[in-house]
Amino acid sequence: MTPTVLIVDDDAGFARAAGRLAADEGCGVQLAGTLAEARAFVRDHATDLILLDLTLPDGNGMDLLDGLDLARHGQIVVATGRPSVDTAVRAIASPVVEYLVKPFRPEQLQAVLRRIARRSWPGLGGAADAIELAGGSPAMRRLADLVLRVAAGDAPLLLCGEPGSGRAAVARAIHAASGREGAFVAVDCGALPAARMEAALFGETDTDSHACAFARAAGGSLLVNAAERLPPHVQARLLAVVEGRQVATVDAPAPRLLFCVAGDPARSVAEGLLRADLYHAIGALSLRVPPLRERGQDVVVLADMFIQRLNEGHGQDKRLAPGADHALLRHAWPGNVRELRAAVHAAYLLQRSPLLHVEPQGSVPAPADGEGARIGFSVGTSLADLERRAVDATLAHYGNDKAAAARALGISVRTIYNYLARRGEERGRPVE
């Protein structure tokens, strides 16, 4: 479903420019030049984001929030050219997630728009699995497109990615989009003793084969999770099924086989965990599920959605505090979506305020060049040297991703490029 953005502003030029930004991010746009027009629209339509000017011909834009059903209207962003202490205080006490002062940088609004560009995964709708796949990052959009392309096929499929990144959810999305009439069945080899894995997949005897995973998934999809943990002889038996040399179930349509391998499957082969012949048989058609650190603003989208689910279960109305997204975007999330979900849950239960600050546990892993994720300085260090060390360390930490470094430092990408240009001139070489 296309997210809906309502822009409430009597400055037609600004409204059109903001509308173009929203349309470029895949949102549907509705413009309202007065408070009355905005009230008429929100009464009959749901929105994902309201961009709200404060000074309108017929009243204060904040009055639109009085009695507004927030469950139907997502996030609120104030954009004003006439800031005041009174309106700022009122905004902080309301469900406003951003308070932007005109003129502001386009990337400030783009960041908010990307948070609400939640792509609907095929077949999952509002299911629990859909939450961890939500977001409008380029990485997840590419993955969603690939899911649609491969879902209808019968060939075995390999899903790669870090633990906690959502591989099982992607497998379920593939099944949901396939139109297969059979069930989706998952066997988690990481949770089974080695002696039970073969029986779980194929059954122990001919008489109980109807209860095994292959039989239960007949005509549907069978996910073999943590396939690299299977004993070699069970991998060989799966290979025989993949190559058609063995029939797993008699008198039942075969399920489509989906395999999950943690991390790089080639490394699992090199370490002797995954048989090379099985990898060659299933690896031709593979999808990589990106880690959370590669998904940009999706981390804020996911945190918002986890909080909303907790609100539904606890009957409360908590939300992320203004500015809480900075900590979410700075953390590398080595545990991926699983780690984020746990951090949100802990913040929800432990913090009394309705405005939550999600605090990641542990420290961010050190960058590849060996420098720590922290920098120190002595009293008397020049500001120019501090700037150089801060920007260089942040770029190194984020793998030279200039957009991620800019977000972490709270500056624009253009500032990063200006800095690199100055450094290039000093060193006599071009900007990277």
C-alpha positions as CSV (number, residue, x, y, z in Angstrom):
1,M,0.0,0.0,0.0
2,T,1.3,3.4,-0.9
3,P,1.9,5.6,2.2
4,T,-0.2,8.8,2.3
5,V,1.4,12.2,3.2
6,L,-0.8,15.2,4.0
7,I,1.0,18.5,3.6
8,V,-0.9,21.3,5.4
9,D,0.7,24.6,4.4
10,D,-0.7,27.8,2.8
11,D,2.7,28.5,1.0
12,A,1.9,26.9,-2.3
13,G,5.6,26.9,-3.4
14,F,6.8,25.1,-0.3
15,A,3.8,22.6,-0.4
16,R,4.6,21.7,-4.0
17,A,8.3,21.2,-3.3
18,A,7.6,19.1,-0.3
19,G,5.1,17.1,-2.3
20,R,7.7,16.4,-5.0
21,L,10.0,15.0,-2.3
22,A,7.3,12.8,-0.9
23,A,6.3,11.5,-4.4
24,D,10.0,10.7,-5.1
25,E,10.0,8.6,-2.0
26,G,7.0,6.6,-3.2
27,C,4.3,8.3,-1.2
28,G,0.9,9.5,-2.2
29,V,0.5,13.3,-1.6
30,Q,-2.5,15.4,-0.5
31,L,-2.3,19.2,-0.1
32,A,-4.3,21.3,2.2
33,G,-4.0,25.1,2.4
34,T,-6.2,25.7,5.4
35,L,-7.0,24.1,8.7
36,A,-10.6,23.5,7.5
37,E,-9.3,21.6,4.4
38,A,-7.0,19.5,6.6
39,R,-9.7,18.6,9.1
40,A,-12.1,17.6,6.3
41,F,-9.4,15.3,4.8
42,V,-8.3,13.6,8.1
43,R,-11.9,13.0,9.0
44,D,-12.5,10.7,6.0
45,H,-9.0,9.4,5.2
46,A,-6.1,7.8,7.1
47,T,-2.6,9.2,6.7
48,D,0.9,7.9,7.4
49,L,2.5,11.4,7.8
50,I,1.1,14.9,8.3
51,L,3.5,17.7,7.5
52,L,2.0,20.6,9.4
53,D,2.6,24.4,9.2
54,L,1.7,26.3,12.3
55,T,0.5,29.6,10.8
56,L,-2.6,29.0,8.7
57,P,-5.2,31.5,7.4
58,D,-7.9,30.1,9.7
59,G,-5.9,29.1,12.8
60,N,-2.9,27.4,14.4
61,G,-1.9,24.1,12.7
62,M,-1.5,22.5,16.1
63,D,-5.2,22.7,16.6
64,L,-5.5,19.9,14.0
65,L,-4.1,17.5,16.5
66,D,-7.0,18.1,19.0
67,G,-9.0,14.9,19.0
68,L,-7.0,13.3,16.2
69,D,-7.0,9.5,16.1
70,L,-3.3,8.8,16.1
71,A,-3.9,5.2,15.3
72,R,-5.1,6.3,11.9
73,H,-2.7,9.1,11.2
74,G,0.9,7.9,11.8
75,Q,3.5,10.5,12.4
76,I,3.3,14.3,12.7
77,V,6.0,16.7,11.6
78,V,5.8,20.4,12.2
79,A,7.5,22.7,9.6
80,T,7.3,26.4,10.5
81,G,9.0,29.6,9.4
82,R,7.9,31.3,12.6
83,P,9.1,29.2,15.6
84,S,8.3,30.3,19.1
85,V,8.8,28.9,22.6
86,D,5.1,28.3,23.1
87,T,4.7,26.3,19.9
88,A,7.8,24.3,20.6
89,V,6.6,23.4,24.1
90,R,3.3,22.4,22.7
91,A,4.9,20.3,20.0
92,I,7.1,18.4,22.5
93,A,4.0,17.6,24.6
94,S,2.2,16.3,21.5
95,P,2.8,13.3,19.2
96,V,5.1,15.5,17.0
97,V,8.2,13.5,15.9
98,E,10.1,16.3,14.2
99,Y,10.1,20.2,14.6
100,L,11.6,21.6,11.4
101,V,12.3,25.3,11.0
102,K,12.1,26.7,7.5
103,P,14.2,26.9,5.5
104,F,15.5,23.4,6.3
105,R,17.6,20.9,4.3
106,P,15.7,18.6,2.0
107,E,17.4,15.6,3.5
108,Q,15.8,16.3,6.9
109,L,12.4,15.8,5.4
110,Q,13.6,12.9,3.3
111,A,14.8,11.0,6.4
112,V,11.2,11.3,7.9
113,L,9.6,10.3,4.6
114,R,11.8,7.2,4.3
115,R,10.7,6.0,7.7
116,I,7.1,5.9,6.7
117,A,7.6,4.3,3.3
118,R,6.8,0.9,4.6
119,R,6.7,-1.5,1.8
120,S,3.9,-4.1,2.0
121,W,5.4,-7.5,1.5
122,P,3.4,-9.8,-0.8
123,G,0.9,-12.0,1.1
124,L,2.0,-11.1,4.6
125,G,-0.2,-8.1,5.1
126,G,-0.1,-7.1,8.8
127,A,1.2,-10.5,10.0
128,A,3.9,-10.5,12.7
129,D,6.5,-11.6,10.1
130,A,5.8,-8.4,8.0
131,I,7.1,-6.1,10.8
132,E,10.7,-7.2,10.6
133,L,10.6,-6.7,6.8
134,A,9.1,-3.3,7.0
135,G,10.8,-0.2,5.6
136,G,11.5,1.7,2.5
137,S,15.3,1.3,2.2
138,P,16.8,0.5,-1.2
139,A,18.1,-2.8,0.1
140,M,14.7,-4.0,1.2
141,R,13.0,-2.7,-1.9
142,R,15.4,-4.7,-4.0
143,L,14.8,-7.8,-1.9
144,A,11.0,-7.4,-2.1
145,D,11.3,-7.2,-5.9
146,L,13.4,-10.4,-6.0
147,V,10.9,-12.2,-3.8
148,L,8.1,-11.4,-6.3
149,R,10.3,-12.7,-9.1
150,V,11.3,-16.0,-7.6
151,A,8.1,-16.9,-5.6
152,A,6.2,-18.7,-8.3
153,G,9.1,-21.1,-9.2
154,D,9.8,-24.6,-8.1
155,A,13.6,-24.6,-7.9
156,P,15.3,-24.8,-4.5
157,L,16.2,-21.4,-3.0
158,L,19.0,-20.5,-0.7
159,L,18.6,-17.6,1.8
160,C,21.8,-16.1,3.2
161,G,22.3,-13.5,5.8
162,E,23.3,-12.8,9.4
163,P,21.4,-14.3,12.3
164,G,18.4,-12.1,13.3
165,S,18.2,-10.4,9.9
166,G,14.8,-11.9,9.0
167,R,15.7,-14.8,6.8
168,A,12.8,-16.9,8.0
169,A,10.4,-14.0,7.5
170,V,11.6,-13.7,3.9
171,A,11.0,-17.5,3.4
172,R,7.4,-17.1,4.7
173,A,6.9,-14.1,2.3
174,I,8.1,-16.3,-0.6
175,H,5.6,-19.0,0.3
176,A,2.8,-16.4,0.8
177,A,3.5,-14.9,-2.7
178,S,3.8,-18.3,-4.4
179,G,0.1,-19.2,-4.3
180,R,0.9,-22.8,-3.2
181,E,-2.0,-24.5,-1.5
182,G,0.1,-26.6,0.9
183,A,1.4,-25.4,4.3
184,F,4.6,-23.5,5.1
185,V,6.7,-25.7,7.4
186,A,10.0,-24.8,9.0
187,V,12.6,-27.1,10.5
188,D,15.1,-25.3,12.7
189,C,18.2,-27.4,12.7
190,G,19.9,-25.1,15.2
191,A,17.3,-26.0,17.8
192,L,17.4,-29.8,17.2
193,P,19.9,-32.4,18.5
194,A,21.8,-33.9,15.6
195,A,20.3,-37.3,16.2
196,R,16.8,-35.9,15.7
197,M,17.3,-33.9,12.5
198,E,16.9,-36.7,10.0
199,A,13.7,-38.0,11.7
200,A,12.3,-34.5,11.8
201,L,12.7,-34.1,8.0
202,F,12.0,-37.6,6.7
203,G,10.5,-39.6,9.6
204,E,12.0,-42.5,11.5
205,T,10.1,-45.3,9.8
206,D,7.7,-45.7,6.8
207,T,4.8,-45.9,9.2
208,D,5.4,-42.5,10.7
209,S,6.5,-40.7,7.6
210,H,3.2,-38.9,7.4
211,A,4.2,-36.8,10.4
212,C,7.6,-35.7,9.1
213,A,8.3,-32.2,7.8
214,F,8.2,-33.3,4.1
215,A,4.8,-34.8,4.5
216,R,3.3,-31.8,6.4
217,A,4.7,-29.4,3.8
218,A,3.4,-31.4,0.8
219,G,2.2,-29.0,-1.9
220,G,3.6,-26.1,0.1
221,S,7.0,-24.9,1.1
222,L,9.6,-26.5,3.5
223,L,12.2,-24.3,5.1
224,V,15.4,-26.0,6.3
225,N,16.8,-23.4,8.7
226,A,20.5,-23.6,9.7
227,A,21.2,-26.2,7.0
228,E,24.9,-26.0,7.7
229,R,24.2,-27.7,11.1
230,L,22.8,-30.9,9.5
231,P,25.0,-34.0,9.7
232,P,26.8,-34.8,6.4
233,H,24.7,-37.9,5.7
234,V,21.4,-35.9,6.1
235,Q,22.8,-33.3,3.7
236,A,23.5,-36.1,1.3
237,R,19.9,-37.3,1.6
238,L,18.6,-33.8,0.9
239,L,20.9,-33.5,-2.1
240,A,19.3,-36.7,-3.5
241,V,15.9,-35.2,-3.1
242,V,17.0,-31.9,-4.8
243,E,18.4,-33.9,-7.7
244,G,15.4,-36.1,-8.0
245,R,17.3,-39.3,-7.1
246,Q,15.1,-39.8,-4.0
247,V,11.4,-39.2,-3.3
248,A,10.9,-37.8,0.2
249,T,7.1,-38.5,0.4
250,V,5.0,-41.0,-1.5
251,D,1.7,-40.1,-3.1
252,A,2.0,-36.5,-2.1
253,P,3.1,-33.4,-4.1
254,A,6.6,-32.4,-3.2
255,P,7.1,-29.1,-1.3
256,R,9.4,-26.4,-2.6
257,L,12.6,-26.5,-0.7
258,L,14.0,-23.3,0.9
259,F,17.3,-23.3,2.7
260,C,18.7,-20.8,5.2
261,V,22.5,-20.6,5.9
262,A,23.9,-18.2,8.4
263,G,26.5,-15.8,7.0
264,D,28.5,-16.6,3.9
265,P,27.6,-20.1,2.6
266,A,31.0,-20.4,0.8
267,R,32.6,-20.0,4.2
268,S,30.5,-22.7,5.6
269,V,31.7,-24.9,2.8
270,A,35.3,-24.0,3.4
271,E,34.9,-24.8,7.1
272,G,33.4,-28.2,6.3
273,L,30.0,-27.4,7.7
274,L,28.0,-27.4,4.4
275,R,28.6,-30.0,1.8
276,A,30.0,-28.5,-1.4
277,D,27.8,-30.6,-3.6
278,L,24.6,-29.5,-1.8
279,Y,25.7,-25.9,-2.0
280,H,26.3,-26.2,-5.7
281,A,22.9,-27.7,-6.1
282,I,20.9,-25.1,-4.2
283,G,23.1,-22.0,-4.5
284,A,22.4,-21.0,-8.1
285,L,19.2,-19.3,-6.9
286,S,20.0,-17.4,-3.8
287,L,18.8,-14.2,-2.0
288,R,20.9,-12.2,0.5
289,V,18.9,-10.7,3.4
290,P,20.6,-7.4,4.3
291,P,21.7,-6.8,7.9
292,L,20.0,-4.0,9.8
293,R,23.0,-1.7,9.6
294,E,22.6,-1.6,5.8
295,R,18.9,-0.6,6.0
296,G,19.3,3.0,7.0
297,Q,16.1,4.6,8.3
298,D,14.4,1.2,8.5
299,V,15.7,0.9,12.0
300,V,13.5,3.8,13.1
301,V,10.5,2.4,11.2
302,L,10.9,-1.0,12.9
303,A,11.3,0.6,16.4
304,D,8.1,2.6,15.8
305,M,6.2,-0.6,14.8
306,F,7.5,-2.7,17.7
307,I,6.3,0.1,20.1
308,Q,2.9,0.2,18.4
309,R,2.5,-3.6,18.9
310,L,3.5,-3.3,22.5
311,N,1.0,-0.4,22.9
312,E,-1.8,-2.7,21.5
313,G,-0.9,-5.4,24.0
314,H,-0.4,-3.2,27.1
315,G,-3.1,-0.6,26.4
316,Q,-0.7,2.3,26.5
317,D,0.3,5.2,24.2
318,K,4.1,5.3,24.2
319,R,6.3,6.4,21.3
320,L,9.9,7.3,20.5
321,A,11.1,10.5,22.0
322,P,12.1,13.4,19.7
323,G,15.7,12.8,18.8
324,A,15.8,9.2,19.9
325,D,16.4,8.2,16.3
326,H,20.0,9.4,16.5
327,A,21.1,6.5,18.9
328,L,19.2,4.0,16.7
329,L,21.0,5.1,13.6
330,R,24.4,5.2,15.2
331,H,24.4,1.7,16.6
332,A,25.6,-1.1,14.3
333,W,23.0,-3.7,15.6
334,P,25.2,-6.8,15.3
335,G,22.1,-8.8,16.5
336,N,20.0,-7.2,13.7
337,V,16.2,-7.1,14.1
338,R,16.3,-9.6,17.0
339,E,18.5,-7.2,19.0
340,L,16.4,-4.2,18.1
341,R,13.2,-5.9,19.2
342,A,14.7,-6.8,22.5
343,A,16.1,-3.3,23.1
344,V,12.7,-1.7,22.3
345,H,10.9,-4.2,24.6
346,A,13.3,-3.4,27.5
347,A,12.9,0.4,27.0
348,Y,9.1,0.0,26.9
349,L,9.0,-2.0,30.2
350,L,11.7,-0.1,32.1
351,Q,11.1,3.6,31.2
352,R,8.2,5.3,32.9
353,S,8.0,8.2,30.4
354,P,5.7,7.8,27.4
355,L,8.6,9.1,25.3
356,L,11.1,6.3,24.9
357,H,14.8,6.3,24.3
358,V,15.9,2.9,23.0
359,E,19.4,2.1,24.4
360,P,21.3,-0.6,22.6
361,Q,23.2,-3.0,24.8
362,G,27.0,-3.4,24.4
363,S,29.4,-1.4,22.2
364,V,29.6,-1.0,18.5
365,P,32.2,-3.3,16.9
366,A,35.4,-1.7,15.9
367,P,36.0,-0.7,12.3
368,A,38.1,-2.8,10.0
369,D,41.1,-0.6,10.2
370,G,41.6,-1.4,13.9
371,E,40.7,1.9,15.4
372,G,38.2,1.9,18.2
373,A,34.7,3.3,17.9
374,R,35.7,6.1,20.2
375,I,38.2,8.9,19.8
376,G,40.0,10.8,22.6
377,F,41.8,14.1,22.7
378,S,43.9,16.1,25.0
379,V,43.1,19.6,26.3
380,G,44.4,22.1,23.9
381,T,43.7,20.0,20.8
382,S,42.6,22.4,18.0
383,L,39.1,22.4,16.7
384,A,40.3,21.7,13.2
385,D,42.2,18.6,14.4
386,L,39.1,17.4,16.3
387,E,37.0,17.8,13.2
388,R,39.4,15.9,11.1
389,R,39.7,13.0,13.6
390,A,35.9,12.9,14.2
391,V,35.0,12.8,10.5
392,D,37.8,10.3,9.6
393,A,36.9,8.0,12.4
394,T,33.2,8.1,11.6
395,L,33.8,7.5,7.9
396,A,36.1,4.5,8.7
397,H,33.5,3.1,11.1
398,Y,30.7,3.2,8.5
399,G,32.9,1.8,5.7
400,N,33.2,5.1,3.9
401,D,29.4,5.3,3.7
402,K,29.1,9.1,3.5
403,A,25.4,9.3,4.1
404,A,25.6,7.1,7.2
405,A,28.5,9.1,8.6
406,A,26.7,12.3,8.0
407,R,23.6,11.0,9.9
408,A,25.8,9.9,12.8
409,L,27.6,13.3,13.0
410,G,24.4,15.3,12.6
411,I,25.6,17.1,9.5
412,S,24.6,17.1,5.8
413,V,26.2,14.8,3.2
414,R,27.3,18.0,1.4
415,T,29.3,19.0,4.5
416,I,31.1,15.6,4.3
417,Y,31.9,16.2,0.7
418,N,33.1,19.7,1.4
419,Y,35.4,18.4,4.1
420,L,36.8,15.7,1.8
421,A,37.3,18.3,-0.9
422,R,39.4,20.4,1.5
423,R,41.4,17.3,2.6
424,G,41.9,16.4,-1.0
425,E,43.3,19.8,-1.8
426,E,45.6,19.6,1.2
427,R,46.9,16.2,0.1
428,G,46.9,17.1,-3.6
429,R,44.4,14.4,-4.7
430,P,40.8,14.3,-5.8
431,V,37.8,13.6,-3.5
432,E,36.9,9.9,-3.3
